[in-house]
């Protein structure tokens, strides 16, 4: 007889245990375990990983992660999956885009790969960083559980120190994209529920002292003459050194017992703006560790109903974008992002709304370089379990991860805490706390959310509006709302006392052979909606910007009529990311006119 391990002996219990996943839902990989990675050499773990979809969660029940790599003929007990053999998929990728049979798969999937280490130095630390995995990701190294992460669009780190061996190691990630009632977003969204490790996975090596955080910004006091830095260091360094060579800055930042420090320096940097996207090299060293970044300095503020950039009133000529690609799903790269900004430039935009979740971090880096302003958002979308503390914890963690990732990006001017949420007491408290968290982590930017219109009274009305800096409004007059005159009336009835941005407006236009010649879903109808929207919004002086819905058609399960065919067709450009619809020129012309009439204001591109 073959010898049975405790694993196999537990097999029956594993079949009956419905709490099998509890030990693996610690959410211990969160914003507090992130490290600052700017300027660090990274070892890419992109490439082929062993892969298996696991609808019944058999792997967690049977503890596949505890299996050792052995040749099949030497295994002494039966197995249902061998993580070390079989099918492979590329990382990053979304499994839906790889095989038709995985298109609608929602559940767990196992990713395994070897990690070969030449040597493990006793005084070095090792961190795995996953750019994003949708939605729950559990990390195992050599059979040891290192923690899990919730949230499908933000990065997370797992420290590998102490678990790595010289030679061959095995990394296993279990990714689960099941939509559940307590998640952020919840079960119902107007975008596709992709799954997988769809952003870069990297390994970082550091000294014993690790710089976890670096936040560098212009002090927003109107002087344009002071730079503040906030740092967090893990280790026994007593101080850190901040350098901005172009400004002649080299300053010692004393650290407290928790490794935290801050400093304010007199310096007069050239200011960043869309017309002059100047970036400065920044370097921080502490206890042998070093990080670097390129940072733009600028001041964004709300004054009355104005948004001001470097003291000048601003109109946001924007467009909304999803992270979606007909072939790659949520996977993006530099070429895809550069094409996106080139299209935004063709539209005469100075601003993009990155909806409805954190986009790839390269988007904000490129926006810094190219001179675009950004709205960044977390997926507190439609219905969320606003009264569930665990849901709040998840949403707040996603917000913290996004802010820590991108708060050195001058392009980012708005943190949005949500989109079209019902105005209940629980929602108000939930989102107000998110706004407070955003302000605590980053007092230098504006907060917003897509708020509600009271259709009975035809006015902008949402209790959250009091707590945010910029009121976002999604309105679909000419599409979901039939009476266009109401839009003008909302304009007259509302006295928001704050800047309003039209965070969405638009209409579907299906083009090509599949599209209708007239009526709803025709290109012609879509164009007319854009013309009327512009005509109606133009005179509303409190409207300080707009980001119509949306740059490209995007995939979504809920859109199944013959013209939609599984896509939301409100793109100004079709899903091929090439074919412009006629409404594109209408918006581009309006933005050109606005830009020119503002003659040299803070809004030129
Ligand atoms: C909205 C949502 C957005 C949808 C859009 C639409 O209000 O915020 O996520 O995709 O409308 O096309 O219906």
Boltz pocket constraint, residues with backbone or C-beta under 6 A from the ligand:
constraints:
  - pocket:
      binder: B
      contacts: [[A, 190], [A, 356], [A, 419], [A, 420], [A, 474], [A, 504], [A, 549], [A, 568], [A, 570]]
      max_distance: 6.0
